């Protein structure tokens, strides 16, 4: 059961949204509540090795930008739309990679130009045959059939390309069944279990949910296949019927003209028209995809320009943060650390630079503490809503004098510093009783079996 102010909330997403609104006074979609607090609860190795890269390895640049701007108290209303557009752009670029297997747009256009020339030449040859008085009506019928065949060939090509794309997506999803990394799901489940003690869902249910989700995706993307297969059969049957009519007309024409030569011309024209129909469908897909990418790029450019218009505010906030960060890092180790921005086509990133060089592992953990301590002071100064507690794990590698300094600095901030640590790793001069909240041993364990 999960409650906020006595209200039971079953839906996890609604729970996170309401919790973010309650604690951070924010209703924006991005960043999420869990992303925001990832800096406060550093319970994984990567979070204790990276000062600002506190999310999982799959987090995109757009997700990090929203998180960094939120930390700085900058509006992130457009980041949900930016993330959606970035995902759509990636999908469209992957679609174009598939199209490239059939040829670049420039090559397709050159092929079409070449085919149009060949068709014009063949039509001219066809029109130069010696005709009798009945030939005009027969050739008119033949042209109508050829035109209908061309349209049907184009439609058949479109349907087969659509079917191939669906089957490729289907194969990709089916791979997820066989290549699922249950250890990753297990890790995610354990994290969720640590955050929600009375979690109602088992690990097996979590794996089942993952597989069911993939099954639903498979059902959704393949639901068109029966209809497409039916249309392919119908179109193929129609083409076969038209071919019979065409053959019948050709046989009639063969009696009154140069049969062998005329048949060769008609056969060559048929092949050119079929190829043209396939190429025209490929060109349409290319142009449609390029138009989509242009729209996405324009929308992303507008959002990024809006974010860039806040650059002065972003830089001023970082300057303000560095006032606390530089002082805090000097208090801990006598070294100066500064935060700065790095901008690329995907947006802003935050970079932490040690002006003295690269720190050791112990010092790095101390500098992470300096960053988190400084952030509380910075947020309080600018009235930015934040959590006033920090939890750091894996501090056993820090030297006694460094740990003493961290304890001293932690006592001076407006917040609580939570550290799980082995008793024999605590310096002898620190009175544990002043700070101890929970003590565990071989006899007193967090979880007991009765």
Order of alpha helices (4+ residues) and beta strands (2+ residues): beta-beta-alpha-alpha-beta-alpha-alpha-alpha-alpha-alpha-alpha-alpha-alpha-alpha-alpha-beta-beta-alpha-beta-alpha-beta
